[in-house]
């Protein structure tokens, strides 16, 4: 992300640089997942330099709610075509492999604007709608029950490794229509994709990861072909049937890209992170845990307030399609822009007392944790359903859960991820 050679990232004349964001503060906050100094720094940036160019990060940084929301809503001026950032930041031999993959080159709803986005999204909108996901509830609940029965019998237990991560992986694998017997193989491929898109894989692993992506796509092509021959009750079968009937227009390359990125890469870990972050917020104040046990109808407010206050990412990356004005600051065409949703969601100009945990707060529905506009998250309803099913099963099986005191907090690596890599619980 820091060296996108195919776009213009230089600030140019009149750029706003931020004196508060020294190289030292970048390394100890933006580049250190879980840094306790993150939100105090973001508040200072909102007050003193809401839009500025970071030489070290090679991107414009935007921190206030109105500015971030404006960027998310304007997909024409601020497109999500950010795969080029990743390709520009890897060695030539790695780039050559990735440029031969559908995941990094084929049209994709996560990276393309209108009209491509609408063509690819429309055929699956009903599947991911509130009603569509409700039809999946019994399957999701059954998977949660299976995993909660495998929860460790004696404390302590790591919620991430023992429950949240395998639960979310199995749900995505089953609903997509990938063979459960290939679980370990799929997660190996997923690790490579996840590290390219959401992390910074060490240079000595990048070529191997790129080859894994290529191998993964060959594997996916085989599963898609098999579902065409023998359809089942899964998303691959649904979409291939729609294509065969002329109800969806997807090339084979676009099908591979959709399942590779939109379903597997963007589905497995974020869903597990949502469950972990919610449990962390609830157990940090045990009365929250008990109140939800007593009144399950409180779930939605707690779920959304957790993601507003402790979202899964710092923000989203965009690229300016033309010269733009953000917060009165001129940003040149072709520039990388990092719109910090984590900062926007704690902007006191929009959310009064933003650091407080208040599931009844006004305007909670305007939180940006699922984005806004054209690229509003396709999997919102599924993420909510999986989190609720996972939490319900956990509360029933281990009602007396509590956080292990004094544990060292370990976070997922990566410039744009705010998610615990471990959360130790006891009972």
TIDREN-358148 format. One record per residue (C-alpha): y, x, z. Coordinates in steps of 0.02 Angstrom, whole numbers, plus 50000, padded with zeros to 5 digits. Each point is the difference from the previous one (the first is absolute). Layout:
BEGIN
YXZ
...
***
This chain:
BEGIN
500005000050000
501205014150035
499975008049827
500004986449867
500295010649846
500014985649876
501474990950078
501745004550052
500145001650187
501555010750014
501414991850094
501355004449876
501864999150029
500584989150141
498294998550082
499914995750183
499095013350098
499524996450179
500515012850131
498884991450127
498465003649896
499775018750015
498405008449938
499455000750182
500234981350025
499024996349840
498525010550055
499974992350173
500254981849949
499734995149818
498605012649973
499184998050170
499064983550010
500294990850163
501515010550048
500854992450155
501675004949925
499784989549843
500864983850049
501475008250093
500305010549843
499874984749887
501304990950106
501175014849983
499745000149813
500374981449986
501635002950095
500565016449923
499175002349830
499104984249941
499785007049824
499835018849973
499105013049896
498745011550083
499825016849916
498405003850096
499164983549958
500704999549823
500454981650016
501394988150044
499714991850169
500584982150037
499934993250178
500964983650024
499184983049982
501154992649868
499895015549890
498115001550015
499744981449967
501135001249848
498965014249929
498364990650028
500674984349916
500645009149845
498425006349916
500915002349835
501285012550066
498825007450130
498264999849921
498445004850097
499395012349868
499665013750126
498335007049942
501005013149905
500615006850169
498225004050050
499535007449831
501555011150001
499575007050171
498245006549963
499445015649904
499784998649812
498105000250005
499994985650125
501304990449900
498955001849843
498524991350083
501054986250079
500924996549838
498304995949925
499694986150128
500424981549996
500585000250181
501445011649957
500434994249824
499434982249958
501174985150022
499904994250180
500874986150097
500435011850142
500995011649887
500584989949851
501374987149983
500174984449893
499184994249891
498485011050036
500054996050186
499934981249973
498585001449873
498935010050122
500454990750159
499894981949944
498104999449978
499675005550180
501444991050088
498944984950046
498615011050071
501245008350120
500974984150040
499944992150173
498744987149938
498995013049905
499845011450150
499554985250112
498434997849894
499525017850047
500184997450187
498164997450041
499515015949906
501375010150084
499564993150172
498165004249972
500425018049958
501115001250154
498594993350110
498795012749928
501185014350038
500494994250173
498154999650049
499945018549954
501505003950110
499585013850127
499144993850156
500885012050117
501815005850004
501005008449937
499984994449819
501125004749856
500584983649924
500375008249833
498355008849971
498864987850091
500694983649937
501594998149896
499655012249861
498174995249965
500454981550016
501395000749871
498965010949883
498514988350002
501084984649971
500885007649850
498375006749928
499114983350017
501404988949937
500335011449852
498164999549951
499565018350023
498215003650058
499895001750189
498635013049974
501315011449923
501134999150152
500085018650036
500255004449818
501434987549983
500865006850155
499885017749931
500914994349844
501224990250107
500435015450102
500535009249842
501074985649939
500764996750170
500515018150022
500855000749830
500964983750023
500344999950187
499775017950058
500205017849943
498275007349963
499865018850029
500155009449836
498245007050011
499294982250003
501064992349864
498945004449848
498424993750086
500904984150048
500624997649822
498215001749936
499464987250131
501294987849930
499305002649826
498214997650063
500544984650098
500664991949843
498355002949910
499124992050147
501204985149998
499754997749813
498134998550033
500224987050138
501204989949891
498755000249856
498614994450117
501044985550068
500344994449822
498124999249971
499584992350168
501524992250086
500044996950187
501194992450125
501265014250002
501675005149928
499315011249862
498944985649935
501454987750012
501185011049901
498745005049867
499584981549974
501844996049979
500175013949872
498484993749904
500724982349997
501715005949945
500774994750166
500535017950040
500565014349891
499335016250071
499385015049903
498525009650073
501215013750053
501094987250091
498504992750090
499525017350061
501795003850054
500134983350092
498415002250101
500295018650025
501774998850068
500524982150041
498374995050084
499145015650070
501405012650025
501334987650058
498764988850091
498845009850113
501095010450116
501564989150010
498944985250057
499205010450137
501685007350050
500714982450025
498604995950125
500235016450094
501894998350012
499864982150062
498745004850134
501125014450052
501514988550019
499014986850094
499165012150120
501615009750033
500544984550096
498384991950060
500834983050025
500184999249810
498115002249982
499664986550129
501274987949927
499175001049830
498284997650076
500654984250084
500994993749849
499275006249834
501374990249908
501195014150047
499135011849879
501174998749851
501585004350098
499155014750085
499285006249836
501654999949907
501035006850145
498775014450018
500205004549817
501894998250009
500115011450150
498515011449962
499694998849815
498715010149906
501215010249896
501725007750010
500494992049837
499714998549814
500445011649857
500954994149849
500815008049847
501704995149931
499894993549821
501895002249977
501515005850099
500064989650159
501134996250148
499184998250170
501084997150153
501515006249903
499125016449953
499685004549818
498205004849960
499645007049827
498734993349877
498255007450018
500215003950185
498664998050131
500474987650136
499124998050168
500414982750070
499565001050185
499314983150048
499605006750175
501865003050024
500534983649919
498844990350114
500915007350151
501754997949931
501024991650136
501144992849865
498564988549951
498844999550152
500934999250167
499215011150134
498825007349869
499035011650115
499424985550109
498334991649966
500424981749970
498764989549900
501214985250010
501505009149929
501084991649867
499805006149821
498285007550034
499444993449831
501275011249915
499165016050061
499665012249858
498305006750054
499154991149853
501455004249882
500994986849907
500284994349823
498855004049855
498885011950098
499784989150154
498295004750068
498594990949912
498865001750152
501114992450135
498864985250036
498445010649995
500745012950119
500484986250122
498284992149990
499075016450025
501105005150146
499814983250085
498114999649975
499815017850061
501084997050152
499174983450045
498285007949997
500605014750102
500824989150132
498424989750020
498875015250009
501135011250107
501294988750086
500475013350128
500545013649879
501395011850053
500765015949932
499345016450070
501435007050102
500765016649955
499125001249831
500775011349870
500594989549853
499305006149834
500714993249838
499424999649821
500715014649900
501214996649858
501844998749968
500074981049990
498684993650122
500274994350180
498274995750062
498945006250144
498515010349946
499244996950172
500264987150137
498915002250154
499534984450096
499054996650161
499434984550093
***
